[in-house]
Amino acid sequence: MSGLHWESDRRLTAIGRTSLSVAARQAVIDDEVHAATSVLDYGSGRGDDVAALREMRVQAQGWDPYYAPDTSPRPAHVVLLTYVLNVIENVEERREALRRAWGLAEHLLVVTSRLTWDRSRVRGQQFEDGILTSRRTFQHLFSPAELRSYVEETTGVRCVAAAPGVVYAFKRDEARLRYLARKVVPDAVWLASEDTGSAIAAVVDYTERRGRLPRLEEMPEEMAKLLSHLQPTELQRIVRKSASAEKIAAGATASTLATLLVLGIELFSGRGPYSTLPTSLQLDIRAFFSSYKEACQRADRLLLKLRDDSYVRGAMQASKIGKLTPTALYVHRRWVDQIPTVLRLYEHCASIAAGRPASWSLIKLRHQGRGVSWLDYPDFEADPHPRLRSSYMVDLTTLKTSFTSYDESSNRPLLHRKHEFLSPDDPDAPKYRRLTESEARAGLYANPHLIGTEQGWEAELIRCGRALRGHRLVKRS
């Protein structure tokens, strides 16, 4: 290539897979790829993603300049650009590959790349803006924020980090906003309906959870048919008579806060007009706010409060869920949706900027500075003192990220006092609390500076003559 004294052999970077790639799997999880979508894997390598998607009855095609060059790539609903940008050594060719993939995407372009924290796994020397590997291939490693910015600059649209190193570029703002809204308020799960009575029961359930009656266009098609003979006023009268006023009020409060959260996230990633919002969100705004303008103003104030250290710290202190330390609040995954709305907004903004990892157990929200960490303790429920497998952190001030893996460590960090990371209402909290109390009585917390790692904790167990059997502390034989 022009200006270079060598040509990388990109074929060598194509690996064989036995499962979907990270990007394809994320798109399936997010329901952006399913049986009704067409998919183009642009730079498909050995074609493993295409084969796996076809097994899932997805209409998938692949194109690759080396392994599948015989057919021209055709436009598709979703285009995957998987680990392509990082192997192109020519800066202009790299950007042109992204432009071509974007031009072939009708709905969504999914871009993924190797990340800077892979540097220790890539053997080679610095060359231009990347690494010339020992196999004479090339790797340009992106940071998560750099990858999102790069795709935004090239496509000209606002993008979302779906996971670390996975960026979504939607063709239309409406689709991006629908994706963001689903992350906060998942699509409604309706009760099964076989007749008019069960359909009405499902509407009552929805009304109590959402705080308002659904419109026909929000209902599943079969349910709407079952209720089509009822006038709207008659259905409203029946539901109002059957539903709990207390539950409707609680549902309205939850929906109001969820709407503010979506609009705050939307402003962080680029706000569009009212008409671009998902139908259900538009109806929530009509039901719970005087106007779209008022809803946006309240959401804007909420986003501004993220800059106020005293307000964020106050929200953490007011939260009855999670463990507050001198620097941060730690909350278990299954209770994140119950913390104050400003703190949920804090976590969502970080995930949009740099991607939320697929596997995590606790979030750590700093109140000194602005940073979010997702901590992965894979055996949190089964292990009385779960070991840390990985930590992924994004600094919201600089958008710098860091990833630390403890897979190879012989002395991993571990947790104590598990109940503190949960809500007091969690069904497991009493069991975890009893263990903590028995460990404290045995003197195991006498030297807190020693017990934060596996080896230190084991030494203290031996010193105190104790051992663990599940979540029970027993005398060591």
Number of C-alpha atoms within 10 A of each C-alpha: 9 7 6 10 6 10 13 19 13 18 15 13 17 17 10 11 12 8 13 16 15 17 25 27 15 18 19 14 12 14 12 17 22 17 15 11 16 18 29 26 25 23 25 24 26 19 20 19 27 23 17 18 22 15 11 12 13 18 19 22 23 26 22 19 15 14 15 16 12 10 11 11 19 14 18 22 18 25 30 27 25 23 23 23 26 20 25 21 24 18 12 9 12 15 17 14 17 20 14 12 23 26 15 19 22 17 20 24 28 26 27 29 25 23 19 16 16 11 14 8 7 15 12 18 12 13 13 13 13 18 22 21 16 11 12 14 20 29 28 22 22 21 20 28 21 17 24 28 17 17 24 17 13 13 20 11 15 20 25 24 24 27 21 28 26 27 30 24 26 24 20 14 19 17 17 23 23 18 21 22 23 14 13 17 17 10 11 14 10 15 16 12 17 11 13 17 11 15 22 20 19 20 25 26 22 22 23 23 20 22 24 21 20 17 13 14 10 13 17 14 10 13 22 16 14 17 18 13 10 11 10 13 9 10 18 16 11 14 20 17 11 13 17 15 14 11 16 22 17 16 19 21 16 16 22 19 17 21 24 24 27 24 29 28 27 22 16 17 18 15 17 14 9 14 9 16 21 17 14 18 19 15 17 19 21 13 16 17 16 10 11 13 12 12 19 21 14 16 24 19 12 19 22 12 15 18 12 12 15 13 14 22 20 12 17 25 14 11 17 17 24 25 21 21 11 8 13 20 23 25 24 22 15 12 15 20 12 15 18 17 18 23 23 18 24 23 22 22 21 23 21 23 27 30 23 24 17 13 13 20 17 24 24 22 25 23 24 13 14 20 22 27 24 26 23 22 22 16 14 17 14 10 15 23 22 20 21 23 21 18 20 21 22 24 18 19 9 10 17 16 20 14 16 12 14 14 11 8 10 10 13 18 20 17 17 18 18 22 21 20 21 24 22 15 10 12 10 14 17 13 14 21 17 16 20 23 11 14 22 13 10 17 13 22 16 13 12 11 10 16 21 16 17 18 15 16 22 14 14 19 21 13 11 14 14 17 15 16 9 11 17 15 18 14 12 11 6
